[in-house]
Amino acid sequence: VQLQASGGGLVQPGGSLRLSCTAPGNIFGNNNMGWYRQAPGKQRELVALISSLGNQRVGDSVKGRFTISRDNAKNTVFLQMNSLNPEDTAVYYCYARQWIGSVYTDYWGQGTLVTVSS
């Protein structure tokens, strides 16, 4: 497993969690990093992406509540999740797209479970 995600767990509605994902330098590098999630019975969906320059793309369902950031010195991407609600319950997957020339390879972490429940 080349992408190591952590930070999931059980949180009450309205609470916060921060996910972290560390990648090897050759993957993290100048590449896009981000998070997807998959809830039971649903398709995997985009949560947020961030480029090496800090440009972001955030899913509509989490806009205004979730923030993605990256620490290039530590090869780590973060997802700060605030105002969590039960609909955010899912397995969250760290993601990286590595470009070498015109060819890309997608990498996925092992997934970390986030459960929002009272």
N, C-alpha and C positions, 0 to 999 in steps of 0.2 A: 504494500500500500504506500503510494508515494505522497498522497495528500492526507495529512493527519488533522482531523477535525475534533473539536472538543467544545464543551460548554453547554450541552443540552441538559435537560432535566425537567422536573415538574415545577410549575409556577402557577400561581393563582391568577384569575382574570384581572387585568389591569396592571399586572406585574411586568418585570423586565428580565431579560437574559442577554448575555453577550456570547456569541459563538466565535471561535477562533479556528483558523485553518493555516497550517504551515506546510510549505512545499519546498522541495529541493530548488536550489538556485537556478538550475537549467530549465525548470518548469515555470517557476515564479517569474523570473527575469523581467523581460519587457512584454509580458503577455497579459491577456485579460484573465481576471480571477473573479469568482463570484459564488453565489449560492442558488441552488434550486431546492424545492421541497416536494414531497409527495405524501399526501394524506391517504388514509385507507380508502380504497375504492375509487381513487381519483388519479388523473394523469399527473406526471411530474410537471411542475410549473416554475417559471422563473421567479426568483425573489429579488435578486439584485446582482449587477455586474459592475466591475470597475476596471478601467484600463490602467496601464502603467503610468499614464499621465494624470490619472485621477478622474477621468470622465466616467460618469455613472449612468446606469440604466436601472430603474427600479420598477418592480411590478406594481400594477395599479392597486392590487389588494393590500399592499403594505406601505404605499406612499404616505409620507407624513408620520409614520410610526417607526419604520426601520431605517437604519443608516448603515451604509457599507463604507469601510475604510481599509487602507492597507499601509503596512509598515515595510517599506522596501528594504530597509536595513536588516529586518528580521525575517524576510520572506514570508510574511504572515498577512492574512486578510481577516478582517473582523466584520461581524454583523451584530450591531446593537439593535435589539428588539425591545421596543417600548409599547405600552398600552396593549399588551397581548390579550387576545380573546380566544375562546375555544376553537374558533375556525383556523387558528394558526397552528393547531396541533398537527404535527407531521414529522416525518423523518427529513432532516435537512442535510443536503449533500453539498459538500464543497466541490467546486468545479474550476478547471483551468483549461484554457486553450493555448497550446504551444504552437507557435508558428516557426517553421524553419524554411526560409524561402517562401515559396508559394504553397507549401504543404502544411497542413495543421493536424495536430493530434489532440483529442480531448481526453482529459483525465478527470476521474471522479474519486472523491473520498469515500470512506466506508459508511458514512451517514451517522448522524447523531439525532436522537429522538428528543423532540420538544413536545411536552404535554402541558396544555393549559386547562386547568380544572380546579374547581373549588372542593 
